[in-house]
């Protein structure tokens, strides 16, 4: 594949547009904020996200979605809550004729329970759908630090083609056909990263955080398999890899939200203080809904939901987890 269009001008969209250009592809780059895109077109930098990263010459900044041309690969890098609107917008543009559409959003749609790839498929039925996921912080990709990701797609040849696009000296991609497992894993790690941040904010210690992350993985496998994913997927980059990166990294928005909650700040205050979107806040509600509908036991997720959406304090939530009845580790 020789051409791509990156939809979304946040930090991850900016990093991926640049990485694809480094790979030698012709890249169209579009975001919803017209003023921001105009500034990027003039300065060749994104002043809000990754301000030190200069866009290569083969990145074309596009002012309007209607001006996007058909490409070999559409790359959707928008928050999960905006993926449906973005897909419908692109579906009405010439870019709708593109061969492949790749979702980089991590989430499950509230009320419908749909994965991001399923939403893309509804609006772009003529495109083969793939997913790019894994422990990938935009700041580190922009700095060309070693990174690994996974491309999930039902079609092997498409998976290999997308893998090639995201293969650079510092960026290594693997493939899987378990698109269901990869997407559920990517969405599910977000709430648990908030919990890890809460534990740090409460100064519960490394032992507690390690235990929390380990038990989080058990819940991810339990719910993810119930939703149709394969258990081994959750032990790979899209599962445990992303869980570890998001739970411990200072770059993680979800971890930061949890840290500030643990330190006593109100959720509304935290969310209003940044343009960055912590996917875990909304994901918690959709994942909690899915677990209840399937009858899957998720005590960690239940407490995170209570803290984020039911008014429970962070300290009360952690105390409830530690006071649960003992059980075998395999349950």
C-alpha positions as CSV (number, residue, x, y, z in Angstrom):
1,X,0.0,0.0,0.0
2,X,1.3,3.4,-1.0
3,X,-1.2,5.9,0.4
4,X,-3.1,6.5,3.7
5,X,-5.5,9.0,5.2
6,X,-5.3,9.5,9.0
7,X,-8.6,10.6,10.5
8,X,-8.0,12.4,13.9
9,X,-5.5,15.0,14.9
10,X,-4.8,14.1,18.5
11,X,-1.5,12.9,19.7
12,X,-1.8,9.3,18.4
13,X,-3.2,10.5,15.1
14,X,-0.3,12.9,14.7
15,X,2.3,10.3,15.6
16,X,0.8,7.7,13.2
17,X,0.5,10.2,10.3
18,X,4.2,11.0,10.8
19,X,5.2,7.3,11.2
20,X,3.4,6.4,7.9
21,X,5.2,9.3,6.2
22,X,8.5,8.0,7.6
23,X,7.6,4.7,6.0
24,X,7.4,6.5,2.7
25,X,3.7,6.6,2.2
26,X,1.7,9.6,0.9
27,X,-0.4,10.6,3.8
28,X,-3.5,12.8,4.1
29,X,-4.1,14.2,7.6
30,X,-7.5,15.5,8.7
31,X,-9.1,16.5,12.1
32,X,-12.4,18.0,13.0
33,X,-11.0,21.3,14.4
34,X,-10.6,23.5,11.4
35,X,-8.5,26.1,13.2
36,X,-6.1,23.5,14.5
37,X,-5.7,22.0,11.1
38,X,-5.0,25.4,9.6
39,X,-2.3,26.0,12.1
40,X,-0.8,22.6,11.5
41,X,-0.8,23.3,7.7
42,X,1.1,26.5,8.3
43,X,3.6,25.4,11.0
44,X,3.9,21.7,10.1
45,X,3.5,21.0,13.8
46,X,0.5,20.1,16.1
47,X,0.7,22.8,18.9
48,X,-1.8,21.0,21.2
49,X,-0.4,17.5,20.9
50,X,3.3,16.6,20.3
51,X,4.3,20.2,19.6
52,X,8.0,19.2,18.9
53,X,7.2,16.7,16.2
54,X,7.5,18.2,12.7
55,X,5.3,16.6,10.0
56,X,7.3,15.3,7.0
57,X,6.7,16.9,3.5
58,X,4.7,13.9,2.4
59,X,1.9,14.6,4.9
60,X,-0.8,16.6,3.3
61,X,-3.0,18.5,5.8
62,X,-6.6,18.4,4.6
63,X,-8.9,21.2,5.7
64,X,-12.3,19.5,5.0
65,X,-13.3,15.8,5.2
66,X,-15.1,16.2,1.8
67,X,-11.6,16.9,0.3
68,X,-10.2,13.5,1.3
69,X,-9.3,11.4,-1.7
70,X,-9.5,7.6,-1.9
71,X,-6.5,5.9,-0.5
72,X,-5.1,2.4,0.1
73,X,-5.7,2.7,3.8
74,X,-7.9,4.8,6.0
75,X,-6.7,5.1,9.6
76,X,-9.3,6.1,12.2
77,X,-7.6,7.6,15.2
78,X,-10.5,9.3,17.1
79,X,-11.9,8.6,20.6
80,X,-14.2,5.6,20.7
81,X,-17.2,7.8,21.4
82,X,-16.6,9.7,18.1
83,X,-15.9,6.7,15.9
84,X,-19.5,6.3,14.6
85,X,-19.8,10.0,13.6
86,X,-16.3,10.0,12.0
87,X,-17.1,6.8,10.0
88,X,-20.4,8.3,8.7
89,X,-18.6,11.5,7.8
90,X,-16.0,9.7,5.8
91,X,-18.6,7.5,4.2
92,X,-20.0,10.6,2.5
93,X,-16.6,11.7,1.1
94,X,-14.6,10.4,-1.8
95,X,-12.4,8.6,0.7
96,X,-15.2,6.1,1.2
97,X,-13.8,4.2,-1.8
98,X,-10.6,3.3,0.1
99,X,-9.5,-0.3,0.2
100,X,-8.8,-0.8,3.9
101,X,-10.1,0.9,7.0
102,X,-8.0,0.5,10.2
103,X,-9.4,1.3,13.7
104,X,-7.0,2.6,16.3
105,X,-9.8,3.5,18.8
106,X,-10.1,1.4,22.0
107,X,-13.5,1.1,23.3
108,X,-17.0,-0.6,23.2
109,X,-19.9,1.5,22.2
110,X,-22.4,2.2,25.0
111,X,-25.9,0.8,24.6
112,X,-25.1,-1.1,21.4
113,X,-22.1,-3.0,22.8
114,X,-20.5,-2.8,19.3
115,X,-16.7,-3.0,18.8
116,X,-15.0,-0.2,16.8
117,X,-14.4,-2.4,13.8
118,X,-18.1,-3.3,13.7
119,X,-19.0,0.3,13.6
120,X,-16.6,1.0,10.8
121,X,-17.9,-1.9,8.8
122,X,-21.5,-0.5,9.0
123,X,-20.5,2.8,7.4
124,X,-17.7,1.5,5.1
125,X,-19.0,-1.9,3.8
126,X,-16.7,-1.8,0.7
127,X,-13.5,-1.6,2.9
128,X,-11.7,-4.5,4.6
129,X,-11.6,-3.7,8.3
130,X,-8.5,-4.1,10.5
131,X,-7.5,-3.0,14.0
132,X,-4.1,-1.6,15.2
133,X,-3.7,-2.0,18.9
134,X,-1.1,-2.6,21.6
135,X,1.0,-0.8,24.2
136,X,1.7,2.3,22.1
137,X,2.2,5.7,23.6
138,X,2.2,8.5,21.0
139,X,5.0,10.4,22.8
140,X,7.4,7.4,22.5
141,X,6.5,6.6,18.8
142,X,7.1,10.3,18.0
143,X,10.5,10.0,19.6
144,X,11.2,6.8,17.6
145,X,11.5,4.7,20.8
146,X,11.1,0.9,20.4
147,X,7.5,0.0,20.0
148,X,5.5,-3.2,19.2
149,X,1.9,-3.4,18.1
150,X,-0.5,-6.0,16.7
151,X,-2.7,-5.8,13.6
152,X,-5.9,-7.8,13.9
153,X,-7.9,-8.7,10.8
154,X,-9.9,-11.6,9.5
155,X,-8.2,-11.4,6.1
156,X,-4.6,-12.6,6.3
157,X,-3.4,-10.7,3.3
158,X,-4.8,-7.5,4.5
159,X,-3.3,-8.0,7.9
160,X,0.1,-8.5,6.3
161,X,-0.3,-5.4,4.1
162,X,-1.2,-3.2,7.1
163,X,1.6,-4.8,9.1
164,X,4.0,-3.7,6.4
165,X,2.8,-0.1,6.6
166,X,3.5,0.0,10.3
167,X,6.9,-1.7,10.2
168,X,9.8,0.7,10.8
169,X,13.2,0.3,12.3
170,X,11.8,1.2,15.7
171,X,8.2,-0.1,15.2
172,X,7.5,-3.8,15.1
173,X,4.1,-5.3,14.2
174,X,2.6,-8.7,14.7
175,X,-0.7,-10.1,13.2
176,X,-3.7,-12.0,14.6
177,X,-7.0,-13.0,13.2
178,X,-8.7,-12.7,16.6
179,X,-10.1,-9.2,16.0
180,X,-12.8,-9.7,18.7
181,X,-10.2,-10.6,21.4
182,X,-7.8,-7.8,20.4
183,X,-10.6,-5.1,20.5
184,X,-12.0,-6.3,23.8
185,X,-8.5,-6.4,25.3
186,X,-7.7,-2.9,24.1
187,X,-10.9,-1.5,25.6
188,X,-10.8,-3.5,28.8
189,X,-7.4,-2.4,30.0
190,X,-8.5,1.2,30.4
191,X,-10.6,0.9,33.6
192,X,-8.0,-1.2,35.3
193,X,-5.4,1.4,34.5
194,X,-7.5,3.9,36.3
195,X,-7.6,1.5,39.3
196,X,-3.8,1.2,39.2
197,X,-3.6,5.0,39.3
198,X,-6.0,5.1,42.2
199,X,-3.9,2.6,44.2
200,X,-0.8,4.8,43.5
201,X,-2.6,7.9,44.5
202,X,-3.7,6.3,47.8
203,X,-0.1,5.1,48.4
204,X,-1.1,1.5,48.7
205,X,2.3,0.3,47.6
206,X,3.8,-1.8,44.8
207,X,2.4,-5.1,46.2
208,X,-1.1,-3.9,46.0
209,X,-0.7,-2.5,42.5
210,X,0.9,-5.7,41.2
211,X,-1.9,-7.7,42.7
212,X,-4.5,-5.4,41.2
213,X,-3.0,-5.6,37.7
214,X,-2.7,-9.4,37.9
215,X,-6.3,-9.8,38.9
216,X,-7.4,-7.3,36.3
217,X,-5.9,-9.6,33.6
218,X,-7.9,-12.5,35.0
219,X,-11.1,-10.4,34.6
220,X,-10.1,-9.3,31.1
221,X,-9.7,-13.0,30.1
222,X,-13.0,-14.0,31.7
223,X,-15.1,-11.3,30.1
224,X,-13.2,-11.3,26.8
225,X,-13.6,-15.0,26.2
226,X,-17.3,-14.6,27.1
227,X,-17.6,-12.0,24.4
228,X,-16.0,-14.3,21.8
229,X,-12.3,-13.6,22.0
230,X,-9.5,-16.2,22.5
231,X,-7.8,-16.5,25.9
232,X,-4.3,-16.4,24.3
233,X,-5.0,-13.0,22.8
234,X,-5.2,-11.5,26.2
235,X,-1.7,-12.7,27.1
236,X,-0.3,-10.9,24.1
237,X,0.4,-7.3,23.1
238,X,-3.2,-6.2,22.9
239,X,-4.0,-7.6,26.4
240,X,-1.3,-7.9,29.0
241,X,1.1,-5.7,27.0
242,X,-1.3,-2.8,26.8
243,X,-2.5,-3.4,30.4
244,X,1.0,-3.0,31.8
245,X,1.9,0.1,29.7
246,X,-1.4,1.8,30.6
247,X,-1.3,0.9,34.3
248,X,2.2,2.1,35.0
249,X,3.2,4.8,32.5
250,X,3.2,8.5,33.2
251,X,2.0,8.9,29.6
252,X,-1.2,7.1,30.3
253,X,-4.3,9.4,30.6
254,X,-6.2,6.7,32.4
255,X,-3.5,6.1,34.9
256,X,-3.3,9.9,35.5
257,X,-7.1,10.1,36.1
258,X,-6.8,7.3,38.7
259,X,-3.8,8.9,40.4
260,X,-5.6,12.2,40.8
261,X,-8.7,10.4,42.1
262,X,-6.6,8.6,44.6
263,X,-5.1,11.9,45.7
264,X,-8.6,13.3,46.4
265,X,-9.6,15.3,43.3
266,X,-13.1,15.1,41.9
267,X,-13.6,13.3,38.6
268,X,-15.3,16.4,37.0
269,X,-12.3,18.6,37.9
270,X,-9.8,16.1,36.5
271,X,-11.6,15.7,33.2
272,X,-12.1,19.4,32.7
273,X,-8.5,20.2,33.3
274,X,-7.2,18.5,30.0
275,X,-8.1,18.2,26.3
276,X,-6.9,14.6,26.5
277,X,-9.6,12.0,26.6
278,X,-9.3,9.2,29.2
279,X,-11.1,6.4,27.4
280,X,-11.5,4.4,30.6
281,X,-14.1,6.6,32.1
282,X,-16.7,5.9,29.4
283,X,-15.3,2.4,28.7
284,X,-16.1,1.4,32.3
285,X,-19.8,2.0,31.8
286,X,-20.0,0.1,28.6
287,X,-17.9,-2.8,29.8
288,X,-19.8,-3.0,33.1
289,X,-23.0,-3.1,31.1
290,X,-21.6,-6.0,29.0
291,X,-20.4,-8.0,32.0
292,X,-23.8,-7.7,33.7
293,X,-25.6,-8.7,30.5
294,X,-23.5,-11.8,30.1
295,X,-23.5,-12.7,33.8
296,X,-19.6,-12.5,34.0
297,X,-18.2,-11.9,37.5
298,X,-16.0,-8.7,37.5
299,X,-15.5,-7.5,41.1
300,X,-12.7,-5.1,40.1
301,X,-14.7,-3.6,37.3
302,X,-17.7,-3.3,39.6
303,X,-15.8,-1.2,42.1
304,X,-14.2,1.0,39.4
305,X,-17.7,1.6,38.0
306,X,-18.9,2.5,41.5
307,X,-16.1,5.0,41.9
308,X,-16.5,6.6,38.5
309,X,-20.2,6.5,38.0
310,X,-22.0,5.8,41.4
311,X,-20.3,8.3,43.7
312,X,-18.3,5.9,45.7
313,X,-15.0,7.2,47.1
314,X,-11.7,5.8,45.7
315,X,-10.7,4.7,49.2
316,X,-14.0,2.9,49.8
317,X,-13.7,1.1,46.5
318,X,-10.2,-0.2,47.3
319,X,-11.3,-1.2,50.8
320,X,-14.2,-3.2,49.3
321,X,-11.8,-5.1,47.0
322,X,-9.5,-6.0,49.9
323,X,-12.3,-7.2,52.1
324,X,-13.9,-9.6,49.6
325,X,-14.2,-13.3,50.6
326,X,-11.1,-15.4,49.9
327,X,-11.3,-17.7,46.9
328,X,-9.0,-19.9,44.7
329,X,-6.8,-17.9,42.4
330,X,-8.1,-19.7,39.3
331,X,-11.6,-18.4,39.9
